[in-house]
Amino acid sequence: TPNKRFWLTYNGEIYNYREIRAELQARGVVFRTESDSEVLLMAYATWGEAALDKLMGMYAFIIWDARDQILFAARDRFGIKPLFYCTGGRGVAFGSEIKQLLDLPGGERRMVLSRTWDFLVTGVTDHASNTMFTGIRQLRAGECVRLDLSRWKPGDDLPVRQYYDIPREPGPALSEAEAADTFRELFIDSIKLHLRSD
């Protein structure tokens, strides 16, 4: 951000960034670029973690709050973009790929046999927080972590929480025709948003 309080590293795309941008501009936020990255950063600066409720997209990001010494990381609702991490006595490290973390001090290249078996038998790798490598974990779909460095110390577990889950309640009772029309509208809106890019 212009005041150098918030810093962002980000992989992905926010499909509804134009709508969020307009909402932020109505609140007086001034933008320097047309990018969804700046919209994401300013959304967090404005709403904090509540910005996650507004995001539609595929993303993994980390925001550093230099003033309050808080690191906030999140992965999109369906886990399209990966976000791996490892913790140890020297700190925490994040990466978009496991290979970025394998050779860090204190790391080891040892397989987790149960996760390796899952992959070899089913092809599934993203169903658990642990990965095929010892000590390397991942934020799962719809998870985030808020790391307050005034409280968290190297070696502590990360305070990971789930911010999104697929709603379990039944929706409204619709006729087959109403359900088809509703699905069509939602599907077309989704495709229009996915075709955007900054």
HELIX and SHEET records of a PDB file:
HELIX    1   1 TYR A   17  ALA A   26  1                                  10    
HELIX    2   2 ASP A   36  TRP A   47  1                                  12    
HELIX    3   3 GLY A   48  LYS A   54  5                                   7    
HELIX    4   4 ILE A   98  GLN A  100  5                                   3    
HELIX    5   5 LEU A  113  THR A  122  1                                  10    
HELIX    6   6 GLU A  176  HIS A  194  1                                  19    
SHEET    1   A 5 PHE A   6  ILE A  14  0                                        
SHEET    2   A 5 GLY A  57  ASP A  65 -1                                        
SHEET    3   A 5 ILE A  70  ARG A  75 -1                                        
SHEET    4   A 5 GLU A 143  ASP A 148 -1                                        
SHEET    5   A 5 VAL A 160  GLN A 162 -1                                        
SHEET    1   B 3 GLY A  91  GLY A  95  0                                        
SHEET    2   B 3 PHE A  84  GLY A  88 -1                                        
SHEET    3   B 3 ARG A 137  GLN A 138 -1                                        
END                                                                             
